[in-house]
Amino acid sequence: MFDEDDLRAIREGREEWAEETLDPVLDAYGERKERFATVSNHEVDRLYTPEDVAEQDYDEDLGFPGEEPYTRGPYPTMYRGRTWTMRQFAGFGTAEETNERFHYLIDEGQTGLSTAFDMPSLMGLDSDDPMSLGEVGKEGVAVDTLADMEVLFDGIDIGEVSTSFTINPSANVIYAMYVALADQQGVPRDEIRGTLQNDMLKEFIAQKEWVVPPEPSVDVVTDTIEFAVEETPRIHPVSISGYHIREAGSTAAQELAFTLADGFAYAEAALDRGLDIDEVAPLFSFFFNSHNSVLEEVAKFRAARRIYSRVMDERFDAEKPESKRLKFHTQTAGQSLTAQQPLNNVIRVTLQAAAAVMGGTQSLHTNSYDEALALPSEEAVRIALRTQQIIAEESGLADTVDPMGGSYAVEALTDEMEAEVMAYLEEIEEMGDGSILEGIFTGIQEGYFHREIQDSAFEYQRRVDEGKETVVGVNKYTSDGEADDTDLLHVSDEVREVQLERLERVKEERDDDEVEATLDALREAIRDDENTMPYVVDAVKAYATMGEVMQVFEAEHGSYTETVGLA
């Protein structure tokens, strides 16, 4: 990208600067520390110049916003056209309580809903299951039947709002309930908008929420993809999620590599199903973490788009621009939040959110400052939302496309990120003898991903413990005996009683014969290798419970927990 004569002059100028300007300062004062590195322990150079990006080809590696390889952004105007979707996570207690929070967030200016579910719902258990004791409504909203979904969206036109569902093993049931709710409200299925997380591969890699083994889990995810193509083309049926991989302790490059690998694996599965890549790929959505090292995060997001565009073109022969245009949601780093001096988290979240915006995110969730202590309070949620609004309306970061583009540091870090990620992808492909999907299955079985993430997490914690990595308020700038008067949200123990009463009432009022008939049809669909989604929709419309539906899948496919000896 630079003339060789210009590079030679820059090289000579740098040597002269180092000798005459830099060295005297280093001799007299030194630097704050011997080694500077990102949160991922990626070494950061003192200075970047055109030499660091000398091999970069502007058209091939950068291009223009809205054009391949989309390094500079997936859309030509980016936030000058419309800002990212501000999507705050919400869900606790009963459907009534979460519905109230939904309305509060909409009134405060939120532009998309994001739903958190309690642990029983996430694991496909009903609230009256013995395993659910003590967990009902604690980490998110409890959803047992379509009746809960009806309450959850009471007074909300789902034809007018985009809704995200953070749920995985039982995502197909929640998806079916949302489709059933659309049918109830008279909203055409092809008009409902939203995103299912529904990323089971990352569960086996990092988050560890599963019901059936990896292979049938991917089959169920592929069912939802196929159903979305045919019935709900504005629903993203899978949000391929690096967020939890990063939260488990991975580096930024591992987060990106393993996430992209999962996405390519789902593409392989869809092609094996007979779907066309240009039908499937536009429905893919990605979900990334934004951590504290701002420049590294910006580089990660830019590299993500470039790699995805090239692989979808060269490996999958995608033709539509929408198939090669990576779109993603970002959440600020929960792992970075501290219980000590919790208001410091406001600053952390602001920097992380700014990185996501400079990296070109399509939607954003900003964590609340009190989340290291409890579910977020209304005040904390409001501050988190205001953080996004201030960035959008006051900071100027949304006024130009790719504001960090052309920075020697960011461009060099983007290239380095791409190279490291591609090395991981090649290793995964080799494990699968040419198949990324099979490589992931092998990596899960052999513990490859666990080891990689565990080693990175250990290394980070070691640096924190040794004081090489500063965590303000934790291992530096601490305040002895400081009082914590943060007003926390507490979920009442009465939630379980309220939920069990509704569940019992639904079971009394429904037609048990109809429920059993729909579940029998689902069993036959699984055995006949049919797409199961239409049968799940029928079952939830008959008010079959979450647990009843998921028990059918577990009975037909086996329990992964039992398979790996964890039962």
C-alpha positions as CSV (number, residue, x, y, z in Angstrom):
1,M,0.0,0.0,0.0
2,F,3.1,2.2,0.2
3,D,5.9,3.0,-2.2
4,E,9.1,1.3,-1.4
5,D,11.0,4.6,-1.5
6,D,8.5,6.1,1.0
7,L,8.9,3.1,3.3
8,R,12.7,3.3,3.1
9,A,12.5,7.0,4.1
10,I,10.1,6.2,7.0
11,R,12.4,3.4,8.1
12,E,15.4,5.7,8.2
13,G,13.3,8.4,9.9
14,R,12.3,6.0,12.6
15,E,15.8,4.9,13.3
16,E,16.9,8.6,13.6
17,W,13.9,9.3,15.9
18,A,14.8,6.3,18.1
19,E,18.4,7.4,18.4
20,E,17.9,11.1,18.9
21,T,14.5,11.5,20.5
22,L,13.4,8.2,22.1
23,D,16.6,6.8,23.6
24,P,17.4,9.8,25.7
25,V,14.0,9.7,27.3
26,L,14.2,5.9,27.9
27,D,17.6,6.4,29.5
28,A,16.3,9.1,31.8
29,Y,12.8,8.0,32.6
30,G,12.2,4.5,31.2
31,E,8.6,3.3,30.7
32,R,5.9,2.3,33.1
33,K,6.6,-1.4,32.6
34,E,8.9,-3.7,30.7
35,R,6.2,-5.2,28.5
36,F,2.9,-3.9,27.3
37,A,0.1,-6.3,26.3
38,T,-3.6,-6.6,25.7
39,V,-6.0,-8.4,28.0
40,S,-5.3,-11.4,25.7
41,N,-1.6,-11.1,26.4
42,H,-0.9,-10.0,22.9
43,E,2.2,-7.8,22.9
44,V,1.6,-4.2,21.8
45,D,4.5,-2.4,20.1
46,R,5.6,1.0,21.2
47,L,4.9,2.6,17.8
48,Y,3.2,1.6,14.6
49,T,4.1,3.1,11.2
50,P,3.3,2.4,7.5
51,E,6.0,-0.3,7.7
52,D,3.6,-2.4,9.8
53,V,1.0,-2.5,7.1
54,A,3.3,-2.4,4.1
55,E,1.9,-5.7,2.7
56,Q,-1.7,-4.6,3.0
57,D,-3.6,-4.2,-0.2
58,Y,-6.3,-1.5,0.2
59,D,-8.9,-3.0,-2.2
60,E,-8.3,-6.7,-1.2
61,D,-7.9,-6.2,2.6
62,L,-9.9,-3.1,3.3
63,G,-12.1,-1.9,0.5
64,F,-15.0,0.5,1.2
65,P,-17.9,0.1,3.7
66,G,-20.7,-2.0,2.4
67,E,-18.4,-3.8,-0.1
68,E,-16.2,-6.9,0.2
69,P,-14.4,-7.8,2.3
70,Y,-16.4,-5.6,4.6
71,T,-13.5,-4.9,6.9
72,R,-14.6,-1.3,7.1
73,G,-18.2,-2.1,7.8
74,P,-21.1,-4.2,6.5
75,Y,-23.1,-1.2,5.3
76,P,-22.0,1.9,3.3
77,T,-23.5,4.6,5.7
78,M,-23.2,2.6,9.0
79,Y,-24.5,4.7,11.9
80,R,-25.0,7.8,9.8
81,G,-28.1,6.0,8.4
82,R,-29.3,4.5,11.7
83,T,-27.6,3.7,14.9
84,W,-27.1,0.2,16.2
85,T,-30.0,-1.6,18.0
86,M,-29.8,-0.8,21.7
87,R,-30.8,-4.1,23.2
88,Q,-30.7,-4.4,27.0
89,F,-30.9,-7.9,28.5
90,A,-34.0,-8.3,30.6
91,G,-35.6,-11.2,32.4
92,F,-36.2,-12.2,36.0
93,G,-38.9,-13.7,38.2
94,T,-42.3,-14.2,36.6
95,A,-43.5,-13.3,33.1
96,E,-45.5,-10.5,34.7
97,E,-42.3,-8.9,36.2
98,T,-40.3,-9.2,33.1
99,N,-43.2,-7.8,31.0
100,E,-43.1,-4.8,33.3
101,R,-39.3,-4.4,32.7
102,F,-39.9,-4.7,28.9
103,H,-42.4,-1.9,29.0
104,Y,-40.0,0.2,31.1
105,L,-37.1,-0.3,28.7
106,I,-39.3,0.5,25.7
107,D,-40.5,3.7,27.4
108,E,-36.8,4.6,28.2
109,G,-35.9,4.4,24.5
110,Q,-34.7,0.9,24.0
111,T,-35.1,-0.2,20.4
112,G,-35.0,-4.0,20.8
113,L,-35.9,-6.5,23.5
114,S,-33.5,-9.1,24.8
115,T,-34.8,-12.0,27.0
116,A,-33.0,-13.8,29.7
117,F,-34.4,-17.1,30.9
118,D,-34.0,-18.8,34.3
119,M,-31.8,-21.9,34.6
120,P,-34.7,-24.5,34.5
121,S,-36.0,-22.9,31.2
122,L,-32.5,-22.9,29.8
123,M,-32.1,-26.5,30.6
124,G,-35.5,-27.6,29.3
125,L,-37.0,-28.3,32.7
126,D,-40.4,-27.3,34.1
127,S,-40.6,-25.2,37.2
128,D,-42.2,-28.1,39.1
129,D,-39.3,-30.4,38.3
130,P,-37.3,-31.3,41.5
131,M,-34.1,-30.2,39.7
132,S,-35.6,-26.7,39.4
133,L,-35.9,-26.1,43.2
134,G,-34.2,-22.9,44.2
135,E,-33.7,-21.7,40.6
136,V,-37.1,-20.7,39.4
137,G,-37.0,-17.1,38.2
138,K,-33.6,-16.4,39.8
139,E,-31.4,-15.8,36.8
140,G,-34.0,-14.9,34.3
141,V,-37.7,-15.3,33.5
142,A,-39.4,-18.7,34.0
143,V,-41.2,-20.0,30.9
144,D,-43.0,-23.3,31.2
145,T,-45.7,-23.0,28.6
146,L,-47.2,-20.8,25.9
147,A,-49.3,-19.2,28.7
148,D,-46.1,-17.7,30.1
149,M,-45.1,-16.4,26.7
150,E,-48.5,-14.8,26.3
151,V,-48.0,-12.9,29.6
152,L,-44.4,-12.0,28.8
153,F,-45.5,-10.1,25.7
154,D,-48.8,-8.8,26.9
155,G,-49.4,-5.3,25.4
156,I,-46.4,-5.7,23.1
157,D,-47.0,-6.0,19.3
158,I,-44.4,-8.5,18.2
159,G,-44.9,-7.4,14.7
160,E,-43.3,-4.0,15.7
161,V,-40.5,-5.1,17.9
162,S,-37.3,-7.2,17.4
163,T,-36.8,-9.7,20.1
164,S,-33.7,-11.6,21.1
165,F,-33.8,-14.9,23.0
166,T,-30.7,-16.0,24.9
167,I,-31.4,-19.7,25.2
168,N,-29.8,-22.8,23.7
169,P,-30.7,-26.4,24.5
170,S,-34.4,-25.5,24.5
171,A,-34.2,-22.7,22.0
172,N,-36.4,-24.6,19.6
173,V,-39.3,-24.7,22.1
174,I,-39.0,-20.9,22.8
175,Y,-38.9,-20.3,19.0
176,A,-42.0,-22.4,18.6
177,M,-43.8,-20.4,21.4
178,Y,-42.9,-17.1,19.7
179,V,-44.2,-18.4,16.3
180,A,-47.4,-19.6,18.1
181,L,-47.8,-16.2,19.7
182,A,-47.4,-14.5,16.3
183,D,-50.2,-16.7,15.1
184,Q,-52.3,-15.7,18.1
185,Q,-51.7,-12.0,17.5
186,G,-52.4,-12.3,13.8
187,V,-48.9,-11.3,12.9
188,P,-47.7,-13.0,9.7
189,R,-44.8,-15.3,10.4
190,D,-42.7,-13.7,7.8
191,E,-43.0,-10.3,9.6
192,I,-41.7,-11.3,13.1
193,R,-38.2,-10.2,13.8
194,G,-35.6,-11.3,16.2
195,T,-32.7,-13.6,17.1
196,L,-32.4,-17.0,18.8
197,Q,-29.0,-17.7,20.4
198,N,-29.5,-21.4,19.7
199,D,-25.7,-22.1,19.4
200,M,-25.2,-25.5,20.7
201,L,-21.6,-26.0,19.6
202,K,-20.4,-23.2,21.8
203,E,-22.3,-24.9,24.7
204,F,-20.1,-27.9,24.3
205,I,-17.0,-25.7,23.9
206,A,-17.6,-23.2,26.7
207,Q,-20.9,-22.6,28.5
208,K,-21.8,-26.2,29.3
209,E,-25.7,-26.2,29.0
210,W,-26.9,-29.2,27.0
211,V,-29.5,-31.9,26.9
212,V,-28.7,-34.2,24.0
213,P,-25.2,-35.0,22.5
214,P,-23.4,-32.7,20.0
215,E,-24.5,-34.4,16.8
216,P,-28.3,-34.5,17.4
217,S,-28.0,-31.0,18.9
218,V,-26.7,-29.7,15.6
219,D,-29.5,-31.6,13.9
220,V,-32.0,-29.6,16.0
221,V,-30.3,-26.3,15.3
222,T,-30.4,-27.2,11.6
223,D,-34.2,-27.8,11.9
224,T,-34.6,-24.3,13.2
225,I,-32.5,-22.9,10.4
226,E,-34.5,-24.8,7.7
227,F,-37.8,-23.7,9.3
228,A,-36.7,-20.1,9.5
229,V,-35.8,-20.1,5.8
230,E,-39.3,-21.3,4.9
231,E,-41.4,-19.6,7.6
232,T,-39.7,-16.7,9.4
233,P,-37.1,-15.2,7.1
234,R,-36.7,-12.1,9.4
235,I,-35.8,-14.3,12.4
236,H,-32.1,-15.1,12.8
237,P,-32.4,-18.8,13.9
238,V,-28.9,-19.0,15.3
239,S,-26.6,-16.4,16.9
240,I,-23.2,-17.9,16.8
241,S,-21.8,-16.9,20.1
242,G,-18.2,-16.1,21.0
243,Y,-19.4,-14.2,24.0
244,H,-19.4,-17.2,26.3
245,I,-16.2,-18.5,24.9
246,R,-14.5,-15.3,25.9
247,E,-16.3,-15.3,29.3
248,A,-14.9,-18.8,29.9
249,G,-11.4,-17.3,29.6
250,S,-10.3,-17.4,26.0
251,T,-8.2,-14.8,24.3
252,A,-9.8,-12.5,21.7
253,A,-8.3,-14.5,18.9
254,Q,-9.6,-17.8,20.3
255,E,-13.0,-16.2,20.8
256,L,-13.1,-15.2,17.1
257,A,-11.6,-18.4,15.7
258,F,-13.9,-20.8,17.6
259,T,-16.9,-18.7,16.9
260,L,-16.3,-18.5,13.2
261,A,-15.6,-22.2,13.1
262,D,-19.0,-22.8,14.7
263,G,-20.6,-20.6,12.1
264,F,-18.9,-22.5,9.2
265,A,-19.9,-25.8,10.8
266,Y,-23.6,-24.8,10.8
267,A,-23.2,-23.8,7.2
268,E,-21.8,-27.3,6.4
269,A,-24.8,-28.9,8.3
270,A,-27.3,-26.8,6.3
271,L,-25.6,-27.7,3.0
272,D,-25.7,-31.4,4.1
273,R,-29.5,-30.9,4.6
274,G,-29.8,-29.7,1.0
275,L,-30.2,-26.0,1.7
276,D,-28.6,-23.4,-0.4
277,I,-25.9,-21.3,1.2
278,D,-27.5,-18.1,-0.2
279,E,-30.7,-19.0,1.6
280,V,-29.0,-19.8,4.9
281,A,-26.1,-17.5,5.4
282,P,-28.1,-14.2,5.3
283,L,-30.0,-15.5,8.4
284,F,-26.8,-16.1,10.4
285,S,-26.1,-13.7,13.2
286,F,-23.0,-13.5,15.4
287,F,-22.6,-12.5,19.0
288,F,-19.2,-11.2,20.3
289,N,-17.7,-10.0,23.6
290,S,-16.2,-6.6,23.9
291,H,-13.4,-6.5,26.5
292,N,-11.2,-3.8,28.0
293,S,-8.4,-3.6,25.4
294,V,-10.1,-1.2,23.0
295,L,-7.7,-1.4,20.1
296,E,-7.6,-5.2,20.2
297,E,-11.4,-5.4,20.2
298,V,-11.8,-3.0,17.3
299,A,-9.2,-5.1,15.4
300,K,-11.1,-8.3,16.3
301,F,-14.4,-7.0,14.9
302,R,-12.8,-5.8,11.7
303,A,-10.9,-9.1,11.2
304,A,-14.1,-11.0,11.8
305,R,-15.8,-9.4,8.8
306,R,-12.8,-9.9,6.5
307,I,-12.3,-13.6,7.3
308,Y,-16.0,-14.4,7.1
309,S,-16.4,-12.7,3.7
310,R,-13.4,-14.5,2.3
311,V,-14.3,-18.0,3.6
312,M,-18.0,-17.7,2.6
313,D,-16.8,-16.8,-0.9
314,E,-13.9,-19.2,-1.4
315,R,-15.1,-22.2,0.6
316,F,-18.9,-22.1,0.4
317,D,-19.2,-20.4,-3.0
318,A,-21.7,-17.8,-1.6
319,E,-22.8,-15.3,-4.3
320,K,-25.2,-12.9,-2.5
321,P,-23.5,-10.0,-0.7
322,E,-25.8,-10.8,2.3
323,S,-24.2,-14.2,2.5
324,K,-20.8,-12.8,2.9
325,R,-21.7,-9.8,5.1
326,L,-21.0,-10.7,8.8
327,K,-23.5,-9.0,11.1
328,F,-23.1,-9.2,14.9
329,H,-24.5,-8.3,18.3
330,T,-22.0,-7.3,21.0
331,Q,-22.3,-7.4,24.8
332,T,-19.8,-5.8,27.1
333,A,-17.6,-8.1,29.1
334,G,-19.4,-9.6,32.1
335,Q,-16.1,-11.2,33.2
336,S,-14.5,-7.8,33.6
337,L,-17.1,-6.5,36.1
338,T,-16.0,-6.4,39.7
339,A,-18.0,-6.6,43.0
340,Q,-15.4,-4.2,44.5
341,Q,-16.0,-0.6,43.8
342,P,-18.9,-1.4,41.4
343,L,-19.3,2.1,40.0
344,N,-15.9,1.5,38.3
345,N,-17.9,-0.8,36.1
346,V,-19.7,2.1,34.5
347,I,-16.3,3.3,33.0
348,R,-15.3,-0.2,31.9
349,V,-18.6,-0.7,30.2
350,T,-18.3,2.7,28.4
351,L,-14.9,1.8,27.0
352,Q,-16.1,-1.6,25.9
353,A,-19.2,-0.2,24.3
354,A,-17.1,2.4,22.5
355,A,-14.9,-0.3,21.1
356,A,-17.9,-2.2,19.8
357,V,-19.2,0.9,18.1
358,M,-15.8,1.7,16.6
359,G,-15.7,-1.9,15.4
360,G,-19.1,-1.6,13.7
361,T,-21.5,-3.6,15.7
362,Q,-25.2,-4.0,14.6
363,S,-26.6,-4.2,18.1
364,L,-25.3,-3.7,21.6
365,H,-26.0,-4.7,25.1
366,T,-24.2,-2.7,27.8
367,N,-23.9,-4.5,31.2
368,S,-25.2,-2.8,34.3
369,Y,-22.6,-1.8,36.9
370,D,-24.2,-4.0,39.6
371,E,-24.2,-7.3,37.7
372,A,-21.2,-8.7,39.7
373,L,-23.5,-8.5,42.7
374,A,-27.0,-9.3,41.5
375,L,-29.5,-9.1,38.6
376,P,-29.5,-5.4,37.5
377,S,-31.6,-2.9,39.2
378,E,-33.7,-0.4,37.2
379,E,-31.3,2.4,38.0
380,A,-28.3,0.4,36.8
381,V,-30.2,-0.7,33.6
382,R,-31.1,3.0,32.9
383,I,-27.4,4.0,33.3
384,A,-26.3,1.2,31.0
385,L,-28.8,2.3,28.3
386,R,-27.9,5.9,28.7
387,T,-24.3,4.9,28.1
388,Q,-25.2,3.7,24.6
389,Q,-27.4,6.8,24.0
390,I,-24.6,9.2,24.9
391,I,-22.1,7.3,22.7
392,A,-24.7,7.5,19.8
393,E,-25.8,11.1,20.3
394,E,-22.9,12.9,22.0
395,S,-19.5,11.3,21.4
396,G,-19.3,11.7,17.6
397,L,-18.2,8.1,17.2
398,A,-21.3,7.3,15.2
399,D,-20.7,10.2,12.8
400,T,-18.1,8.6,10.5
401,V,-17.8,5.1,9.1
402,D,-14.9,3.0,10.5
403,P,-13.4,5.8,12.6
404,M,-10.3,3.7,13.5
405,G,-9.6,2.7,9.8
406,G,-6.2,3.8,8.7
407,S,-4.7,3.7,12.2
408,Y,-1.4,2.0,11.7
409,A,-1.9,0.3,15.1
410,V,-5.4,-0.9,14.4
411,E,-4.6,-2.0,10.8
412,A,-1.6,-4.0,12.0
413,L,-3.5,-5.6,14.9
414,T,-6.3,-6.5,12.4
415,D,-3.8,-8.3,10.2
416,E,-2.2,-10.1,13.2
417,M,-5.7,-11.1,14.4
418,E,-6.6,-12.5,11.0
419,A,-3.4,-14.5,10.8
420,E,-3.9,-16.1,14.3
421,V,-7.5,-16.9,13.6
422,M,-6.8,-18.5,10.3
423,A,-4.2,-20.7,11.9
424,Y,-6.8,-21.9,14.4
425,L,-9.3,-22.5,11.6
426,E,-6.8,-24.6,9.7
427,E,-6.1,-26.7,12.7
428,I,-9.8,-27.4,13.4
429,E,-10.3,-28.3,9.7
430,E,-7.3,-30.7,9.9
431,M,-8.9,-32.4,12.9
432,G,-12.0,-33.0,10.8
433,D,-10.1,-34.3,7.7
434,G,-11.3,-31.3,5.7
435,S,-14.6,-30.8,7.5
436,I,-14.9,-27.9,10.0
437,L,-18.0,-29.5,11.5
438,E,-16.3,-32.8,12.0
439,G,-13.3,-31.0,13.4
440,I,-15.4,-29.3,16.0
441,F,-17.0,-32.7,17.0
442,T,-13.5,-34.1,17.3
443,G,-12.2,-31.1,19.3
444,I,-15.2,-31.4,21.7
445,Q,-14.6,-35.1,22.2
446,E,-10.9,-34.8,22.7
447,G,-11.1,-31.7,24.9
448,Y,-9.1,-29.5,22.5
449,F,-11.3,-26.4,23.0
450,H,-11.4,-26.9,26.8
451,R,-7.6,-27.1,27.0
452,E,-7.0,-24.0,24.8
453,I,-9.5,-21.9,26.8
454,Q,-8.3,-23.2,30.2
455,D,-4.7,-22.4,29.5
456,S,-5.6,-18.9,28.5
457,A,-7.8,-18.3,31.5
458,F,-5.0,-19.7,33.8
459,E,-2.5,-17.4,32.2
460,Y,-4.7,-14.3,32.6
461,Q,-5.5,-15.1,36.3
462,R,-1.8,-15.6,37.0
463,R,-1.0,-12.2,35.6
464,V,-3.7,-10.6,37.7
465,D,-2.4,-12.4,40.8
466,E,1.1,-11.3,40.1
467,G,0.0,-7.7,39.5
468,K,1.1,-7.8,35.9
469,E,-2.5,-7.2,34.8
470,T,-4.2,-4.4,36.7
471,V,-7.8,-4.6,37.8
472,V,-8.6,-1.3,39.4
473,G,-10.2,-1.7,42.8
474,V,-9.2,-5.3,43.0
475,N,-5.4,-5.6,42.9
476,K,-4.6,-1.9,42.7
477,Y,-6.2,1.3,44.0
478,T,-8.2,-0.7,46.6
479,S,-10.2,0.9,49.4
480,D,-10.0,-1.0,52.7
481,G,-13.2,-1.3,54.5
482,E,-15.3,0.6,52.0
483,A,-19.0,0.4,52.5
484,D,-21.1,-1.0,49.7
485,D,-24.4,0.7,49.6
486,T,-25.4,-0.4,46.1
487,D,-29.1,-0.9,45.9
488,L,-29.6,-4.4,44.6
489,L,-32.5,-6.2,42.9
490,H,-33.8,-9.2,44.8
491,V,-36.0,-11.9,43.3
492,S,-38.7,-13.0,45.8
493,D,-38.9,-16.6,46.8
494,E,-42.6,-16.3,46.1
495,V,-41.9,-16.4,42.4
496,R,-41.8,-20.2,42.4
497,E,-45.2,-20.4,44.1
498,V,-46.7,-18.0,41.5
499,Q,-45.1,-20.0,38.7
500,L,-46.3,-23.3,40.0
501,E,-49.8,-22.1,40.4
502,R,-49.9,-21.0,36.7
503,L,-48.3,-24.2,35.5
504,E,-50.9,-26.3,37.5
505,R,-53.7,-24.2,36.1
506,V,-52.6,-24.7,32.5
507,K,-52.3,-28.4,33.0
508,E,-55.8,-28.6,34.4
509,E,-57.3,-26.5,31.6
510,R,-55.6,-28.0,28.6
511,D,-56.7,-31.1,26.6
512,D,-54.3,-33.9,27.7
513,D,-55.2,-36.1,24.8
514,E,-54.3,-33.3,22.3
515,V,-51.0,-32.8,24.2
516,E,-50.1,-36.5,24.0
517,A,-51.0,-36.7,20.3
518,T,-48.7,-33.8,19.5
519,L,-45.9,-35.3,21.5
520,D,-46.4,-38.6,19.8
521,A,-46.2,-36.9,16.4
522,L,-43.0,-35.2,17.5
523,R,-41.5,-38.6,18.5
524,E,-42.4,-40.0,15.0
525,A,-40.9,-37.0,13.3
526,I,-37.6,-37.5,15.1
527,R,-37.5,-41.2,14.2
528,D,-38.4,-40.5,10.6
529,D,-35.6,-37.8,10.4
530,E,-38.1,-35.1,9.6
531,N,-37.8,-31.4,10.5
532,T,-39.1,-31.3,14.0
533,M,-40.0,-27.6,14.2
534,P,-43.6,-27.8,12.9
535,Y,-44.3,-30.6,15.4
536,V,-42.9,-28.5,18.3
537,V,-45.1,-25.6,17.2
538,D,-48.1,-27.9,17.3
539,A,-47.1,-29.2,20.8
540,V,-46.7,-25.7,22.4
541,K,-50.0,-24.6,20.9
542,A,-51.6,-27.5,22.8
543,Y,-49.8,-26.1,25.9
544,A,-47.4,-28.9,26.2
545,T,-44.7,-27.8,28.7
546,M,-41.1,-27.0,28.1
547,G,-40.1,-30.1,30.0
548,E,-42.5,-32.4,28.2
549,V,-41.2,-31.4,24.8
550,M,-37.6,-31.6,25.8
551,Q,-38.1,-35.0,27.4
552,V,-39.1,-36.4,24.0
553,F,-35.8,-35.2,22.4
554,E,-33.8,-36.6,25.3
555,A,-35.6,-39.9,25.2
556,E,-35.0,-40.3,21.4
557,H,-31.4,-39.0,21.3
558,G,-30.1,-39.9,24.8
559,S,-28.7,-37.6,27.5
560,Y,-25.3,-36.1,26.8
561,T,-24.7,-35.7,30.5
562,E,-25.1,-39.5,31.0
563,T,-23.0,-40.1,27.8
564,V,-20.0,-38.3,29.3
565,G,-20.5,-39.8,32.8
566,L,-21.7,-36.6,34.5
567,A,-25.1,-37.8,35.6
